[in-house]
Amino acid sequence: MTSANSKGLVDGCKRSVTYLRVSVTDRCNLHCRYCITHKTQWLPKGQVLTLEEIYRMVRIAVGLGITKVRLTGGEPLCRKDVLGLVARLSRLNGLEDLSLTTNGTLLAAKARALRQAGLQRINISLDTLDAAMFRQLTGSDLFEQVWRGIMAAADEGFEPVKINTVVMNGCNDAQIERLADLSRQYPFHIRFIEYMPIGIDPHGSQDRFMPMDEVRRRLERMGPLVPVANGRSDGPAMRFRFENAPGEIGFIGAMSNHFCHRCNRIRLTADGHLRPCLLSDEQVDVIGPLRSGGSDADLSTLFAETLARKGDEHHLNFCGNGVIRTQMVTIGG
Ligand code: SAM
């Protein structure tokens, strides 16, 4: 049984779903190799949810028990008037946590306005501290701009500033020590994330995969990693801290050590679908019902349907089990 009632959204595995990730656009101003995996045309504007439609879906979700919302994409700061959306969402009764994931390229100019609009937390993706490698990985020369964005977020009082790094063998893995060292210099949380074969043939990408255990072993050579207790509303990262460091290190191993049994998330994609799991192509159409006059009650049932399709665990691996055809930019990471 799945339910969307006064107890909130609970799926068939009795997991309470309280977290909605919203991809506000499939467009991005970077072209990260592991994210935009094949040449793509951006969705025509008419096939992307309007900000009003996004707001409506989030409002309904919050009414059903969602308490945490993260805006993502594509690059959310590329979406015109995302600040207006943040401001409206931040006033929703019942929404306790509003955050955003960004590549940081447009953040220096927008950090203050985001803060003033009511954004509470921010994650910035950064896979290298080397400008030349940044160019290779993203196709853009914007490393310095991202760094300025990170500093602007810290200056505006976002706390903690989280930096997300996808670790890829033979690609950026030589950077992990330098990135981890940031946690000794700044109160930043550096979160290492396992590379996931999304939008590509998993077989062909296995050699890029580096399990989090290996990343952790390498960082332990820099000094002892002291465990940090996870709070109730914390995400799936296993948290640590170098002794006396102001910042933290986190490991997220969705492939080698999945955390499906405590997954509390669903996703709303830029093209108007609800997805019960990042690592499955299962989805429920919402753009159709939204645009054919669906009432709030009709749209509420789509959340229950999404929960009903949430598997007990994901089955994606690098041995050909499971294939995600949709690219990450469309789903929203
Ligand atoms: N543009 C924003 C950004 O760069 O953070 C938000 C969207 S991006 C898709 C969200 C996150 O997904 C980023 O941290 C990115 O590194 C991560 N990501 C993309 N493709 C991935 C993959 N194949 N495996 C693991 N993480 C991935």
Residues whose N, C-alpha, C, O or C-beta is under 5 A from the ligand:
A	BS01	SAM	Y34 C35 T72 G73 G74 E75 P76 T101 T102 N103 S125 N164 V166 E194 Y195 M196 I198 M328 V329 G332 G333
